[in-house]
Amino acid sequence: MSLSSTIVKFLTLPLTTANYREQPRRTLLAAGVDAFLLGFLVIAIMLLSVLPGLPPLDVVTDYQPKIPLRVYSADGALLAEFGEEHRDFVPIQDIPQVMKDALLAIEDSRFYEHGGVDYRGVTRALVADLTGGFHQGASTITMQVARNFFLTREKTVTRKLTEALLAYRIESALSKDQILELYMNQIYLGQRTHGFASAARTYFNKRLPELSIAEAAMLAGIPQNPAKRNPAVNPVRAKARQMLVLKRMLQIGKISEAQYDEAVAQALKVNDRQLFAVHADYAAELVRQELYTQYKGDTYTRGFNVYTTLNAAEQNAAYNSLRSNVLAYDQRHGYRGAEDFIELPDDEDERDDAIDRILAKHPNSDNLIAAVVTEVSAKRIRAEPASGDTIEINGDGLRFAARALQTNARPDQRIRVGSVIRASRDGKGRWMIGQMPDVEAAFVALNAEDGSYRALVGGFDFARKQFNHVTSAWRQPGSSIKPFVYSAALEKGFSPATQVNDAPISLPGGENGQAWEPQNDDGYDGPISLRRALARSKNIVAVRLLRAISPQYGRDYLQRFGFDPAKHPANLTMTLGSGSVTPLQMAGAYAIFANGGYKVAPHLIQKVTDARGNVLRETPPPPVRQDEQRVIDSRNAFIMDSMLREVAHSGTGALAGARLGRPDVAGKTGTTSDAFDGWFAGYAGNVVAVAWMGFDQPKSLGGREFGATLALPIWIDYMRQALAGKPLSERAPPAGVSFVDGDWMYDEFNSESGIKTLDFDAPLAPTIDKIMQPLSGG
């Protein structure tokens, strides 16, 4: 008969009154022996039932930590993390001793002495509970590893016995250092953070070796209750727990009295800044999408590190420039009223709950803080944000919304108690009323030589709207398309000195059979050179020019710059920007003028590594260029560059040259009909950048708004950072061009074949007819 069956038979024997009376009177010792035997038999049965169901240990013996996807700038700044768990895996030999000492002091001071279950610790914990002394948990580090990897937290005898058995098995399979390494990298420490290395970064913005004794003790106190004892959520409880850790470290001799006193006195600065110091949400999302296409769910757990081509300082400059100029536009066009409204209950607790609920629908947008108005007059607003601190706005801070504070304000605009408003601080820390803008914007900058992204901002607020306007917004380019028509005309015999009649023109083919009569924004100048016409963005000249080279040739020519011909009409409106482009397309197209005639392929990812640093993929350096790789003639690029510099110094983009003070600044403004879109595309040195502003549901940006007022300021503010310390870009004239009569032209057109004047009021000359024939391959 087996042991288990014997035990079962013994425990199930009937204990009747009769046979009980037949037994001799028991002594106290005999009763104690019986109780011990009964307890032993019960434990034996539980062991026999638990042992067969113990899980295999491969999850700890072959530990694969879930490490998130991390995205970095080219200069090493962390841009984003994607994954449920924030974790940095650190080998045990790289974990500083002070961190190990602090943890073991509070969690398992006899870790290196016991075999997995610390019976002395269990006894000490029981005595402490009975006497009210210092409490230390009875679970060892090994038992916690068993629980974290294999078990639930239910408090049953069976679960505790299973935990102990697993602890013994883990101790037999792994060394002490391996067990501690597992624990210190796996344990949850609040704020979606796992492991002490990640916790050091989350709470103190430090690497593990940089932690002080006080900081290490603070982190060591979190595992007992990470939801309530982490310093970001409850600094008071976290401080109390830290003091227990420090006392225990002193008690067991891990720190001296002097170190203890110093640690107690140290005021800790818990990180209240954003985890990511660089604003690059749209770029990080592009990376995430690309990695997920290849690795699916493993993207978020295998610890991939993606190094982008973005420059951290330039990325932040682009982000700040876009937001500040969007808000400046918004300020110019007036206060629209409160975002929302709620009736505030009289009961204080109910009122706080109501404020929390409505503000959850209106999250903060960086420095635009949502708050509920609790007091209001014409001279002061008091409001409660989600943080609970009271915001007070007065004086100049109310100016933007002054009309909404008047008693006769429109009901839909009037600010009253219960209104949800936005507030932000000015440079002196004073609160000012603001609002979330309706308008959107986008900005992208590339290295014109190799196409690598330097900065990308796909919209005003990624949390509000994930749509990436840089890559996905198809918008009319307005006059920013004109340089490509001018570039096409250079191949047909025109030059910057060609004179064109800037006079009203009436052409058949308009709507409803009426004539089409395009107009300039600034009147008519009569004969004007193409150089000045582009600088001043003359619509009539651009129409005459495209008519001369033919719309079909112009549209075909656009393909050289990466534009989709299907997105552009084969008629004269194309030269005024009636087609559709994305900001990214525009940046790639202008890069061709910037780099001397070569098309570049924009790319964001420079390198991908796994969790151990092995390179999985790397973008090779661009090959040495050959002339046959050009998409436009080097002469064309040189002449267009000179014309675009003219735009940026004496034309519609003159603010760029004046503000940046560099002769190599070049670019073109763009404003669509009724100012639905505002653009500036340009470059200096090897940086090409495009800024755009408009409404997602197209409507006028205002009768006094142009590309020069909307997009150009964004571009300038970014370029100020991007060009700082960079040398001027000088271009030597390529072979085959000559400076004749005050301007550049192709050598072959420095004769009768070149077009000196263009006037569509007169018949086309035969030479022009001949030049208008499309070039082969065009």
Secondary structure in CASP SS format (residue, H / E / C, confidence):
PFRMAT SS
TARGET T0000
AUTHOR 0000-0000-0000
METHOD secondary structure of the structure
MODEL  1
M C 1.00
S C 1.00
L H 1.00
S H 1.00
S H 1.00
T H 1.00
I H 1.00
V H 1.00
K H 1.00
F H 1.00
L H 1.00
T C 1.00
L C 1.00
P C 1.00
L C 1.00
T C 1.00
T H 1.00
A H 1.00
N H 1.00
Y H 1.00
R H 1.00
E H 1.00
Q C 1.00
P C 1.00
R C 1.00
R C 1.00
T C 1.00
L H 1.00
L H 1.00
A H 1.00
A H 1.00
G H 1.00
V H 1.00
D H 1.00
A H 1.00
F H 1.00
L H 1.00
L H 1.00
G H 1.00
F H 1.00
L H 1.00
V H 1.00
I H 1.00
A H 1.00
I H 1.00
M H 1.00
L H 1.00
L H 1.00
S H 1.00
V H 1.00
L H 1.00
P H 1.00
G H 1.00
L C 1.00
P C 1.00
P C 1.00
L C 1.00
D H 1.00
V H 1.00
V H 1.00
T H 1.00
D C 1.00
Y C 1.00
Q C 1.00
P C 1.00
K C 1.00
I E 1.00
P C 1.00
L E 1.00
R E 1.00
V E 1.00
Y E 1.00
S C 1.00
A C 1.00
D C 1.00
G C 1.00
A C 1.00
L E 1.00
L E 1.00
A E 1.00
E E 1.00
F E 1.00
G C 1.00
E C 1.00
E C 1.00
H E 1.00
R E 1.00
D C 1.00
F C 1.00
V C 1.00
P C 1.00
I H 1.00
Q H 1.00
D H 1.00
I C 1.00
P C 1.00
Q H 1.00
V H 1.00
M H 1.00
K H 1.00
D H 1.00
A H 1.00
L H 1.00
L H 1.00
A H 1.00
I H 1.00
E H 1.00
D C 1.00
S C 1.00
R C 1.00
F C 1.00
Y C 1.00
E C 1.00
H C 1.00
G C 1.00
G C 1.00
V C 1.00
D C 1.00
Y H 1.00
R H 1.00
G H 1.00
V H 1.00
T H 1.00
R H 1.00
A H 1.00
L H 1.00
V H 1.00
A H 1.00
D H 1.00
L H 1.00
T H 1.00
G C 1.00
G C 1.00
F C 1.00
H C 1.00
Q C 1.00
G C 1.00
A C 1.00
S C 1.00
T C 1.00
I H 1.00
T H 1.00
M H 1.00
Q H 1.00
V H 1.00
A H 1.00
R H 1.00
N H 1.00
F H 1.00
F H 1.00
L C 1.00
T C 1.00
R C 1.00
E C 1.00
K C 1.00
T C 1.00
V H 1.00
T H 1.00
R H 1.00
K H 1.00
L H 1.00
T H 1.00
E H 1.00
A H 1.00
L H 1.00
L H 1.00
A H 1.00
Y H 1.00
R H 1.00
I H 1.00
E H 1.00
S H 1.00
A H 1.00
L C 1.00
S C 1.00
K H 1.00
D H 1.00
Q H 1.00
I H 1.00
L H 1.00
E H 1.00
L H 1.00
Y H 1.00
M H 1.00
N H 1.00
Q H 1.00
I C 1.00
Y E 1.00
L C 1.00
G C 1.00
Q C 1.00
R C 1.00
T E 1.00
H E 1.00
G C 1.00
F H 1.00
A H 1.00
S H 1.00
A H 1.00
A H 1.00
R H 1.00
T H 1.00
Y H 1.00
F H 1.00
N C 1.00
K C 1.00
R C 1.00
L H 1.00
P H 1.00
E H 1.00
L C 1.00
S C 1.00
I H 1.00
A H 1.00
E H 1.00
A H 1.00
A H 1.00
M H 1.00
L H 1.00
A H 1.00
G C 1.00
I C 1.00
P C 1.00
Q C 1.00
N C 1.00
P C 1.00
A C 1.00
K C 1.00
R C 1.00
N C 1.00
P C 1.00
A C 1.00
V C 1.00
N C 1.00
P H 1.00
V H 1.00
R H 1.00
A H 1.00
K H 1.00
A H 1.00
R H 1.00
Q H 1.00
M H 1.00
L H 1.00
V H 1.00
L H 1.00
K H 1.00
R H 1.00
M H 1.00
L H 1.00
Q H 1.00
I C 1.00
G C 1.00
K C 1.00
I C 1.00
S C 1.00
E H 1.00
A H 1.00
Q H 1.00
Y H 1.00
D H 1.00
E H 1.00
A H 1.00
V H 1.00
A H 1.00
Q C 1.00
A C 1.00
L C 1.00
K C 1.00
V C 1.00
N C 1.00
D C 1.00
R C 1.00
Q C 1.00
L C 1.00
F C 1.00
A C 1.00
V C 1.00
H C 1.00
A C 1.00
D H 1.00
Y H 1.00
A H 1.00
A H 1.00
E H 1.00
L H 1.00
V H 1.00
R H 1.00
Q H 1.00
E H 1.00
L H 1.00
Y H 1.00
T H 1.00
Q H 1.00
Y H 1.00
K H 1.00
G H 1.00
D H 1.00
T H 1.00
Y H 1.00
T C 1.00
R E 1.00
G C 1.00
F C 1.00
N E 1.00
V E 1.00
Y E 1.00
T E 1.00
T C 1.00
L C 1.00
N C 1.00
A H 1.00
A H 1.00
E H 1.00
Q H 1.00
N H 1.00
A H 1.00
A H 1.00
Y H 1.00
N H 1.00
S H 1.00
L H 1.00
R H 1.00
S H 1.00
N H 1.00
V H 1.00
L H 1.00
A H 1.00
Y H 1.00
D H 1.00
Q H 1.00
R H 1.00
H C 1.00
G C 1.00
Y C 1.00
R C 1.00
G C 1.00
A C 1.00
E C 1.00
D E 1.00
F E 1.00
I C 1.00
E C 1.00
L C 1.00
P C 1.00
D C 1.00
D C 1.00
E H 1.00
D H 1.00
E H 1.00
R H 1.00
D H 1.00
D H 1.00
A H 1.00
I H 1.00
D H 1.00
R H 1.00
I H 1.00
L H 1.00
A C 1.00
K C 1.00
H C 1.00
P C 1.00
N C 1.00
S E 1.00
D C 1.00
N C 1.00
L E 1.00
I E 1.00
A E 1.00
A E 1.00
V E 1.00
V E 1.00
T E 1.00
E E 1.00
V E 1.00
S C 1.00
A C 1.00
K C 1.00
R E 1.00
I E 1.00
R E 1.00
A E 1.00
E E 1.00
P E 1.00
A C 1.00
S C 1.00
G C 1.00
D C 1.00
T C 1.00
I E 1.00
E E 1.00
I E 1.00
N E 1.00
G H 1.00
D H 1.00
G H 1.00
L H 1.00
R H 1.00
F H 1.00
A H 1.00
A H 1.00
R H 1.00
A H 1.00
L H 1.00
Q C 1.00
T C 1.00
N C 1.00
A C 1.00
R C 1.00
P C 1.00
D C 1.00
Q C 1.00
R C 1.00
I C 1.00
R C 1.00
V C 1.00
G C 1.00
S E 1.00
V E 1.00
I E 1.00
R E 1.00
A E 1.00
S E 1.00
R E 1.00
D C 1.00
G C 1.00
K C 1.00
G C 1.00
R C 1.00
W E 1.00
M E 1.00
I E 1.00
G E 1.00
Q C 1.00
M C 1.00
P C 1.00
D C 1.00
V C 1.00
E E 1.00
A E 1.00
A E 1.00
F E 1.00
V E 1.00
A E 1.00
L E 1.00
N E 1.00
A C 1.00
E C 1.00
D C 1.00
G C 1.00
S E 1.00
Y E 1.00
R E 1.00
A E 1.00
L E 1.00
V E 1.00
G C 1.00
G C 1.00
F C 1.00
D C 1.00
F C 1.00
A C 1.00
R C 1.00
K C 1.00
Q C 1.00
F C 1.00
N C 1.00
H H 1.00
V H 1.00
T H 1.00
S H 1.00
A C 1.00
W C 1.00
R E 1.00
Q C 1.00
P C 1.00
G H 1.00
S H 1.00
S H 1.00
I H 1.00
K H 1.00
P H 1.00
F H 1.00
V H 1.00
Y H 1.00
S H 1.00
A H 1.00
A H 1.00
L H 1.00
E C 1.00
K C 1.00
G C 1.00
F C 1.00
S C 1.00
P C 1.00
A C 1.00
T C 1.00
Q E 1.00
V E 1.00
N E 1.00
D E 1.00
A C 1.00
P C 1.00
I C 1.00
S C 1.00
L E 1.00
P C 1.00
G C 1.00
G C 1.00
E H 1.00
N H 1.00
G H 1.00
Q C 1.00
A C 1.00
W E 1.00
E C 1.00
P C 1.00
Q C 1.00
N C 1.00
D C 1.00
D C 1.00
G C 1.00
Y C 1.00
D C 1.00
G E 1.00
P E 1.00
I E 1.00
S E 1.00
L H 1.00
R H 1.00
R H 1.00
A H 1.00
L H 1.00
A H 1.00
R C 1.00
S C 1.00
K C 1.00
N H 1.00
I H 1.00
V H 1.00
A H 1.00
V H 1.00
R H 1.00
L H 1.00
L H 1.00
R H 1.00
A H 1.00
I H 1.00
S C 1.00
P H 1.00
Q H 1.00
Y H 1.00
G H 1.00
R H 1.00
D H 1.00
Y H 1.00
L H 1.00
Q H 1.00
R H 1.00
F H 1.00
G C 1.00
F C 1.00
D C 1.00
P H 1.00
A H 1.00
K H 1.00
H C 1.00
P C 1.00
A C 1.00
N C 1.00
L H 1.00
T H 1.00
M H 1.00
T H 1.00
L H 1.00
G C 1.00
S C 1.00
G C 1.00
S C 1.00
V E 1.00
T C 1.00
P H 1.00
L H 1.00
Q H 1.00
M H 1.00
A H 1.00
G H 1.00
A H 1.00
Y H 1.00
A H 1.00
I H 1.00
F H 1.00
A H 1.00
N H 1.00
G C 1.00
G C 1.00
Y E 1.00
K C 1.00
V C 1.00
A C 1.00
P C 1.00
H E 1.00
L C 1.00
I E 1.00
Q E 1.00
K E 1.00
V E 1.00
T E 1.00
D C 1.00
A C 1.00
R C 1.00
G C 1.00
N C 1.00
V E 1.00
L E 1.00
R E 1.00
E E 1.00
T C 1.00
P C 1.00
P C 1.00
P C 1.00
P C 1.00
V C 1.00
R C 1.00
Q C 1.00
D H 1.00
E H 1.00
Q H 1.00
R E 1.00
V C 1.00
I C 1.00
D C 1.00
S H 1.00
R H 1.00
N H 1.00
A H 1.00
F H 1.00
I H 1.00
M H 1.00
D H 1.00
S H 1.00
M H 1.00
L H 1.00
R H 1.00
E H 1.00
V H 1.00
A H 1.00
H H 1.00
S H 1.00
G C 1.00
T C 1.00
G C 1.00
A H 1.00
L H 1.00
A H 1.00
G H 1.00
A H 1.00
R H 1.00
L H 1.00
G C 1.00
R C 1.00
P C 1.00
D C 1.00
V C 1.00
A E 1.00
G E 1.00
K E 1.00
T E 1.00
G E 1.00
T E 1.00
T C 1.00
S H 1.00
D H 1.00
A H 1.00
F C 1.00
D E 1.00
G E 1.00
W E 1.00
F E 1.00
A E 1.00
G E 1.00
Y E 1.00
A E 1.00
G C 1.00
N C 1.00
V E 1.00
V E 1.00
A E 1.00
V E 1.00
A E 1.00
W E 1.00
M E 1.00
G E 1.00
F C 1.00
D C 1.00
Q C 1.00
P C 1.00
K C 1.00
S C 1.00
L C 1.00
G C 1.00
G C 1.00
R C 1.00
E C 1.00
F C 1.00
G H 1.00
A H 1.00
T H 1.00
L H 1.00
A C 1.00
L H 1.00
P H 1.00
I H 1.00
W H 1.00
I H 1.00
D H 1.00
Y H 1.00
M H 1.00
R H 1.00
Q H 1.00
A H 1.00
L C 1.00
A C 1.00
G C 1.00
K C 1.00
P C 1.00
L C 1.00
S C 1.00
E C 1.00
R C 1.00
A C 1.00
P C 1.00
P C 1.00
A C 1.00
G C 1.00
V E 1.00
S E 1.00
F E 1.00
V E 1.00
D C 1.00
G C 1.00
D E 1.00
W E 1.00
M E 1.00
Y E 1.00
D H 1.00
E H 1.00
F H 1.00
N C 1.00
S C 1.00
E C 1.00
S C 1.00
G C 1.00
I C 1.00
K C 1.00
T E 1.00
L E 1.00
D C 1.00
F C 1.00
D C 1.00
A C 1.00
P C 1.00
L C 1.00
A C 1.00
P H 1.00
T H 1.00
I H 1.00
D H 1.00
K H 1.00
I H 1.00
M C 1.00
Q C 1.00
P C 1.00
L C 1.00
S C 1.00
G C 1.00
G C 1.00
END
